[in-house]
Amino acid sequence: MSTADKTSGGFRLPILQGVLPIKASQIPAELIAGITLAALAVPEVMGYTKIAGTPVITGLYTILIPMALFALFGSSRHLVVGADSATAAILAAGLVGIAATGSDEYVALAAVLAFLSAGFLILARLIGLGFLADFLSRTVLVGFLTGVGIQVALGEISGMLGLKGGGHGTLQKIWNDIQQIDQVNLYALGTALAVLVVIVGSKKLSKKIPGALIAVIGAIIASWALNLGEHVHVLGAVPSGLPHIGLPEVKWSWELIGKLLPTAFAMFVVILAQSAATSRAYAARYNERFSENTDLVGLGLANIGAGLSGTFVVNGSPTKTQMVDSAGGRTQLSLLFTTVIVLLVLLFLTGPLAYMPEAVLSAVVFLIGIDLIDIQGMKNIYAQRRSEFWVALITTLMVVFVGVEQGIILAIVLSLIDHTRRGYRPKNVVMVPADSGTLDARPVTTRAQALPGLLIYRFTHSMYYANAEQLSEEITDLVNHSDPPLRWLCLDASSVDDVDYSAAETLRSIFGILKQKGIHLVVAQVLDDVRDESRYNLRQLFGEDAFYDTLDQVMDDYRQQVLQKP
């Protein structure tokens, strides 16, 4: 990757890569970006606590120590790390049935999940598992996040209507809402609608207007002045001060770790894929370098900070990264300014939060969910790659109707299946001379020969057990139906970067069949890695004179040895 520095040297903890060098002229812009992020992110992360099922204060904790740790130890100058809807949804799904939502035990287990996610991230750095980020294709990410958005948005309808709600799955929640529809709280509904109007209206005017912050402050003032607490549920007392630093108070056991590991791994995959994709995009935009290895350590330390400060897992956030970028932030200095502002909020401004109606957070979270639903992305996939659209749609439906954790596992599986499918039936070609003197690719079904009796067959993928049968079938068909009959068959291996045992055995079989038919098998343009593979003894079997560096050499030798031979 051109923008990433994939140094494989010793395990290091470089500091301030995302901050230094600092230009004095850039500091005011970084400060403004930090203030903007705080204004937009504070209500947003409080909303994420509703998704995660943790107390509101834990949302503020995600943009304190964890954000500061990544700013100090990460390498990306742009990636913003904080609470994220996808990982929050996976957290809530993973803890269902293990602890009561919002309880002390639940919060402690959320912190344990942050530690386990950090462990996976640091392990990924140590043993080179960063490649796993590539196994979540853009297609399944669109489907996955769309599914999360639908699930999150539908889950907040009860809160905006002031209903009791209930249920674990999306369908059960919708059914409970329908059954309770006669109990709609008009005060909660009016509050939620006002918040939606303010946020959406502000975004229409300018994306830089902190509509969510304005709506939250307005709702708190209205609740205090009109005593809305008598008519709707409010947050109640929110603790002020700094988070308690320490290990979560749980009964540590291997059984507990075993229950939490699948959820932590699902979080790890989302963190890995989403953070890497965001860092790559912004590094490319500004023609900068970043180290995925260093970012893995930074993300791991950020989640250790989350676990120690009693909050839930944090992730690289595309939306928050865009917030900072739009506000003029170009380094992690803006995030350090944000943490200072959040620190002041925690010390002096948590009191007013007690008056906030819960319908406000439901409305904020509802819009977060709506923003995740990528209808345009789904349309683009449908128009450009129909088969991948069905993969995205299946992932979406799995997340909505089965669960987020199952959705991310399915997303990985579908990505692997899609990748395997491409290699399983590669679109191989035959090469024929063009009028310009170059060689053109034609479909295998044409059986076109480069010269009378010489056919050049290009295999366009690595050779392995799944496509070895296709290799055999296509060559057999070419041999049996060639006109005129073949004298030489050239295997163009320029696209073959690996040959496994099954494919090597297939090549031996093909060589024997062609030899019986009096057809000389030659191989051209073999890559160095494949050429040096001596364990299969193919060079000894085919003969040293069967290997050519270029197709032109093959054609020249064929003319001399066959066409011009008296």
Beta strands, then each sheet from edge to edge (+ up, - down):
strand 1: 81-82
strand 2: 315-316
strand 3: 429-433
strand 4: 439-443
strand 5: 454-458
strand 6: 488-492
strand 7: 520-524
strand 8: 547-548
sheet 1: 1+ 2-
sheet 2: 4+ 3- 5+ 6+ 7+ 8+
end
